[in-house]
Amino acid sequence: MRPSRRGLLLGAGTAGLAPFATAGEVLLDDAWHQTILDRYAAFGDKSTGGPGDMATGAWLEDELTRLGFHCHRHAFVSPFFDADQATLTIEGHTASVIPQAPVTPTDSEGVSAPLALSWGSGRLDGRIVLIVLPSRRWSSALDGLIQTRLNDVWARGAIGAVLITTGPTGDALALNAPARLPPGAGPIAVLAPNESEPFLNAAAEGRTGRLVLSGTAGQRPAFNLTARLARGADRAVVLSTPRSGWFTCAAERGSGIAVWLAAAHWLARRQDPFDVELVAISGHEYENLGGEHYLEALAPKPERTRLWVHVGANLAARDWHTYGRELRPLPGPDAQRYLLASPDVADSFARAYAGQPGLEAVYPATVENSAGELTNILRAGYTSAAGFFGNHKFHHSRNDDLRCVTGALVRPASEALRRALAEILAS
């Protein structure tokens, strides 16, 4: 489903930016952005501290070192779970499930118990309870509705819970959670809505099911990657992006990685009177664990920061038509993406992103209306800041692969960021 690259080198110019690369420079066109997306997706699953996440960090370290940045790995530890088996079974039918982080594992035999539905107020003692969530683009287990329903079924005696993440694709959606979330009364898993009907029927009849979440759980090392251009300036410009995530996360993470890396190329060849700091953050799925470590230990102080831009989730993911029960790809971006900016830079970002669906509506950057690492950045007192986040249709799905993003979708958002930065840094 990837478009042909023939002719993508034509018409790559953008107002305010050099349309062609000079000797020794990289042409940041559709094809370049596609190459970055391809490379990121090829690393596979990006779970914090896993092989894909660590390989991504090493790749970015090599890229930035070649651009002249001084790179540093800031280590921390993160939860992990490597599943041997993750299934929900009733007689005659088995479905794969997503173990909900931080995982409460079972043994290889799992938990066998009558299935039940969560609605109502009766006791659920000794039951595995199915919780059907309303239709939404789900992202975090900290959502108030999810926490309320889980707390309710535990209080009524449930010994296991299965969340059904009703959403636009019918896929099971992995949910972010804090690294130190207090455990519930039993194992929790996520079941795809499009596989839920046999289990809902079984729960309505009180038939027995078996939930297996067997594997290896524990803590493992991970790292944030920082990359600095120290110019002896009084203040710094910071660009951050998460690099870890559930599954391949080609559009969720890949689009931001490509935009962030393009900005690194551009900043490296400029001579602005600011230090430049880039950070590729791991630990995102554990409610911004790596971002918290960076803020506490390494980030420039707010008074030393001219601008912090956080290039978050789903900056340029494909949109899809819902055609009956089928999703059909569209050539344009999903507009369910948000741009927030502080008052001193909001006009620059509005001009840069004019005409780009979703991003053209620039919202005030406040703790109350932000998400992801941007919330913590604003809470820490960085008053000149901007950030992006969003949930595309395949957000947190195993199917967030290269069908969900292209270089041609990413390039306009990438060029707009550089336009905004050029205007702000010149002011």
C-alpha positions in Angstrom: 0.0 0.0 0.0 3.1 2.2 -0.1 3.0 4.8 -3.0 5.5 4.7 -5.8 8.5 6.9 -5.3 8.8 7.8 -8.9 9.0 11.6 -9.3 9.1 12.3 -5.6 12.2 14.4 -6.0 10.2 16.8 -8.1 8.5 19.8 -6.4 10.2 19.3 -3.1 10.7 23.0 -2.4 8.8 24.8 0.4 8.5 28.5 1.0 11.1 29.7 3.5 13.2 26.6 3.1 15.9 25.7 0.6 14.2 23.5 -2.1 17.4 21.7 -3.0 20.3 20.3 -1.0 23.7 21.9 -1.5 26.9 19.8 -1.5 27.1 17.6 1.6 23.5 18.2 2.6 20.5 15.8 2.5 17.4 16.6 0.5 14.6 16.3 3.0 11.9 15.3 0.5 9.2 12.6 0.4 11.7 9.9 -0.4 14.0 10.8 2.5 11.1 10.7 5.0 10.0 7.4 3.5 13.5 6.0 4.1 13.3 7.0 7.8 9.9 5.4 8.2 11.0 2.2 6.5 14.1 2.0 8.8 12.1 2.7 11.9 9.4 0.1 11.0 12.0 -2.5 10.2 13.1 -2.6 13.9 9.8 -4.3 14.7 8.3 -4.1 18.2 9.4 -1.0 20.1 8.6 -2.0 23.7 10.8 -0.2 26.1 14.2 -1.8 26.6 13.4 -4.5 24.0 15.5 -5.3 20.9 13.6 -3.0 18.6 13.7 0.0 21.0 17.4 -0.5 21.8 18.2 -0.9 18.1 16.3 2.3 17.3 18.2 4.2 19.9 21.6 3.0 18.5 20.5 3.9 14.9 19.5 7.4 16.0 22.8 7.8 17.9 24.8 6.9 14.8 22.7 9.3 12.7 23.1 12.2 15.1 26.8 11.6 15.7 27.4 11.9 12.0 25.6 15.3 12.1 28.1 16.6 14.7 25.9 16.1 17.8 27.5 14.9 21.1 25.4 11.9 22.1 24.7 10.4 25.5 22.7 7.4 26.7 20.9 8.1 30.0 20.1 4.7 31.5 17.0 3.7 33.6 15.1 0.5 34.2 11.6 -0.3 33.0 9.1 -3.1 33.5 8.7 -5.7 30.7 6.8 -8.8 29.9 7.8 -11.3 27.3 4.8 -13.5 26.6 5.0 -17.2 26.0 1.2 -17.4 25.6 -1.5 -14.8 25.8 -5.0 -16.3 25.1 -8.6 -16.4 26.2 -10.3 -19.8 25.5 -13.8 -21.2 25.8 -14.8 -24.6 24.6 -14.1 -24.7 20.9 -12.7 -21.3 20.5 -9.4 -19.5 21.4 -8.4 -15.8 20.8 -5.1 -14.0 21.3 -5.2 -11.2 23.8 -2.8 -8.4 24.8 -1.5 -8.7 28.4 -2.3 -5.4 30.1 0.8 -3.7 31.5 2.2 -3.8 34.1 1.4 -7.5 33.6 0.1 -9.8 36.3 1.2 -13.1 34.8 -0.5 -16.5 35.2 1.3 -19.8 35.1 1.2 -21.9 31.9 -2.2 -23.4 32.9 -3.7 -19.9 33.3 -6.9 -19.0 35.3 -10.0 -21.1 34.6 -13.3 -19.7 35.9 -16.9 -18.9 34.7 -17.0 -15.8 32.5 -19.3 -12.9 33.4 -20.3 -9.5 32.0 -19.4 -6.4 34.0 -22.7 -4.6 33.8 -25.1 -4.8 36.7 -24.4 -4.7 40.5 -24.3 -8.3 41.6 -21.4 -10.2 43.0 -18.7 -11.5 40.6 -16.9 -13.8 43.0 -14.5 -16.2 41.3 -15.3 -15.0 37.8 -13.3 -13.7 34.8 -15.2 -10.5 33.8 -15.5 -9.1 30.4 -15.6 -5.3 30.3 -17.0 -3.8 27.1 -15.6 -0.3 26.7 -17.6 2.3 24.6 -16.4 3.3 21.2 -13.3 5.5 21.4 -9.7 5.7 20.3 -8.3 4.1 23.5 -4.8 4.9 24.7 -4.3 4.6 28.4 -5.4 2.4 31.3 -5.5 5.5 33.4 -8.6 6.7 31.6 -11.1 7.4 34.4 -13.8 5.1 32.8 -11.4 2.1 32.7 -10.2 2.6 36.2 -13.8 2.9 37.5 -14.9 -0.3 35.8 -11.8 -2.3 36.9 -12.2 -1.1 40.5 -15.8 -2.0 40.4 -15.3 -5.6 39.2 -12.5 -6.2 41.7 -14.7 -4.9 44.5 -17.4 -7.4 43.4 -15.0 -10.4 43.6 -13.7 -10.8 40.1 -10.4 -12.8 39.8 -9.6 -11.7 36.2 -10.6 -9.0 33.8 -10.7 -8.7 30.0 -11.1 -5.3 28.5 -12.7 -5.1 25.0 -11.4 -1.9 23.4 -14.2 -0.9 21.1 -12.8 1.4 18.5 -12.6 2.3 14.8 -10.6 -0.8 13.6 -12.1 -3.6 15.7 -8.5 -4.4 16.9 -7.3 -5.0 20.4 -5.6 -1.8 21.6 -2.6 -1.9 24.0 -3.1 0.6 26.9 -0.3 2.7 28.5 0.0 2.4 32.2 2.3 3.7 35.0 5.3 1.5 35.7 4.2 1.3 39.3 0.4 0.9 38.9 -1.0 -1.0 41.9 -1.9 -4.5 40.9 -5.5 -5.5 40.7 -7.1 -8.6 42.1 -6.0 -10.7 39.1 -4.7 -10.8 35.6 -5.9 -8.2 33.0 -5.9 -8.6 29.3 -7.3 -6.8 26.2 -9.5 -8.6 23.7 -10.2 -7.4 20.1 -13.8 -6.3 19.6 -13.9 -8.1 16.3 -13.2 -11.4 18.2 -15.3 -10.8 21.2 -18.8 -12.1 20.2 -18.3 -15.8 21.1 -16.9 -14.8 24.5 -19.7 -12.3 25.2 -22.2 -15.1 24.4 -20.3 -17.5 26.7 -20.3 -14.8 29.5 -24.0 -14.3 29.1 -24.5 -18.0 29.7 -21.9 -18.2 32.5 -19.8 -20.7 30.7 -16.2 -21.4 31.7 -13.2 -19.6 30.1 -9.5 -19.8 30.6 -7.2 -16.8 30.6 -3.5 -17.5 30.1 -0.9 -14.8 30.4 2.3 -16.8 30.8 5.8 -15.6 30.2 8.6 -13.6 31.8 8.0 -10.4 33.7 10.5 -8.2 35.4 12.7 -5.1 35.0 15.2 -4.5 32.2 17.6 -1.7 31.2 16.5 1.0 28.8 17.9 4.4 27.9 17.0 7.9 26.7 19.2 9.2 23.9 20.3 12.9 24.2 22.2 14.7 21.4 23.7 18.1 22.0 25.2 20.9 20.0 26.9 23.1 22.6 27.6 26.5 21.3 28.3 28.3 24.6 25.0 30.1 24.5 23.0 31.3 27.4 19.8 29.4 26.3 18.9 26.2 24.6 16.4 24.9 22.1 15.1 21.4 23.0 13.3 19.0 20.6 12.1 15.8 22.2 10.3 12.8 20.7 9.3 9.4 22.1 10.8 6.4 20.3 9.3 3.4 22.2 5.8 2.1 21.9 3.5 -0.9 21.6 4.2 -3.1 18.6 5.7 -1.6 15.4 3.9 1.8 15.9 5.0 2.9 12.4 2.7 5.9 12.2 2.3 6.6 15.9 6.1 6.9 16.5 7.6 6.8 13.1 6.1 10.0 11.8 7.4 11.9 14.8 10.9 10.3 14.5 11.1 11.3 10.9 10.1 15.0 11.6 12.4 15.2 14.6 15.4 13.7 12.6 14.7 16.1 9.7 14.8 19.0 12.2 18.1 17.7 13.5 19.6 17.8 10.0 18.4 21.3 9.6 19.5 22.6 13.0 23.0 21.0 12.6 23.8 23.2 9.6 22.5 26.5 11.1 24.3 28.8 13.4 21.6 30.1 15.6 22.8 31.7 18.9 21.3 28.8 21.0 22.5 25.5 22.2 20.6 22.6 20.7 19.4 19.6 22.6 17.6 16.6 21.1 16.2 13.7 23.2 14.7 10.5 21.9 12.7 9.2 24.9 12.1 5.5 25.8 9.6 4.4 28.4 6.7 6.1 26.8 4.2 3.2 27.3 4.8 3.4 31.0 3.1 6.8 31.2 6.2 8.7 30.1 8.7 7.0 32.4 11.7 7.9 30.4 10.5 11.5 30.0 10.3 11.9 33.7 13.8 10.6 34.1 15.1 13.1 31.5 13.3 16.0 33.2 14.6 15.1 36.6 18.2 14.5 35.6 19.3 16.1 32.3 16.9 18.7 30.9 18.1 22.3 30.6 16.4 24.4 33.3 13.3 26.3 32.3 15.1 29.7 32.6 17.8 28.4 30.2 15.3 27.2 27.6 14.3 29.5 24.7 11.9 26.9 23.3 10.9 23.2 23.9 9.1 21.4 21.1 7.8 17.9 21.8 7.1 15.9 18.7 4.6 13.4 20.0 2.3 10.8 18.7 0.6 10.5 15.3 2.0 13.6 13.8 1.2 12.5 10.2 -0.8 9.2 10.1 -3.0 8.1 7.2 -6.7 8.6 7.4 -9.1 5.8 6.4 -12.7 5.6 5.1 -15.1 3.4 7.0 -16.8 1.5 4.2 -19.3 -0.9 5.8 -17.1 -3.1 7.9 -14.1 -2.4 5.8 -11.5 0.4 6.2 -10.1 1.8 3.0 -7.0 3.9 2.9 -7.1 7.6 2.0 -4.3 9.7 0.6 -4.6 12.4 3.3 -3.7 12.6 7.0 -5.9 11.7 9.9 -7.1 15.0 11.4 -7.3 13.6 15.0 -4.0 15.2 15.8 -3.3 18.2 18.0 -0.9 21.1 18.1 -0.5 23.1 21.3 1.7 26.2 21.7 2.5 28.8 24.3 1.4 32.4 23.5 4.8 33.6 22.5 5.1 31.1 19.7 1.5 30.3 18.8 1.2 32.6 15.9 4.4 31.2 14.3 3.1 27.7 14.6 -0.3 28.8 13.3 1.2 30.3 10.2 3.5 27.3 9.6 0.7 24.7 9.9 -2.1 26.7 8.1 -4.1 24.3 5.9 -2.9 21.1 7.6 -5.9 19.2 8.9 -6.0 19.1 12.7 -2.8 20.9 13.1 -4.1 24.2 11.7 -6.1 24.7 14.9 -3.5 25.7 17.4 -4.5 25.3 21.0 -3.0 27.0 24.1 -0.3 24.8 25.7 -1.6 24.1 29.2 -1.3 21.2 31.5 -5.0 20.7 31.4 -5.4 20.2 27.7 -2.1 18.4 26.8 -1.1 14.7 26.8 1.9 12.5 26.9 5.3 13.9 27.8 4.1 17.4 27.0 2.0 17.4 30.1 5.1 16.9 32.3 7.1 19.4 30.3 4.5 22.1 30.9 4.1 21.1 34.6 7.8 21.5 35.1 7.6 25.2 34.2 8.7 25.4 30.6 6.7 28.5 29.5 7.9 28.7 25.9 6.8 25.4 24.5 4.9 23.6 21.7 3.9 20.0 21.2 2.0 17.5 19.1 -0.1 14.5 20.0 -3.0 12.5 18.6 -4.6 9.1 18.2 -4.9 7.8 14.6 -7.3 5.0 13.8 -4.7 2.2 14.3 -3.2 3.9 17.4 -1.8 1.1 19.8 -2.9 -1.6 17.4 -0.7 -4.4 16.1 -1.7 -3.2 12.6 0.0 0.2 13.0 2.5 -0.6 10.2 3.7 1.0 7.0 0.2 0.9 5.6 -0.6 3.7 8.0 2.0 6.3 7.0 4.0 7.5 4.1 6.8 9.9 3.5 4.4 12.0 1.4 2.2 12.4 4.4 5.0 13.3 6.8 6.9 15.8 4.7 4.4 18.7 5.0 4.3 18.4 8.8 8.1 18.2 8.8 8.6 21.3 6.6 6.1 23.2 8.7 8.0 22.6 11.9 11.2 23.9 10.3 9.3 27.0 9.1 8.0 27.7 12.6 11.5 27.2 14.1 13.1 29.5 11.5 10.7 32.3 12.4 10.9 31.8 16.1 14.7 31.5 16.3 15.1 34.6 14.2 12.9 36.7 16.4 
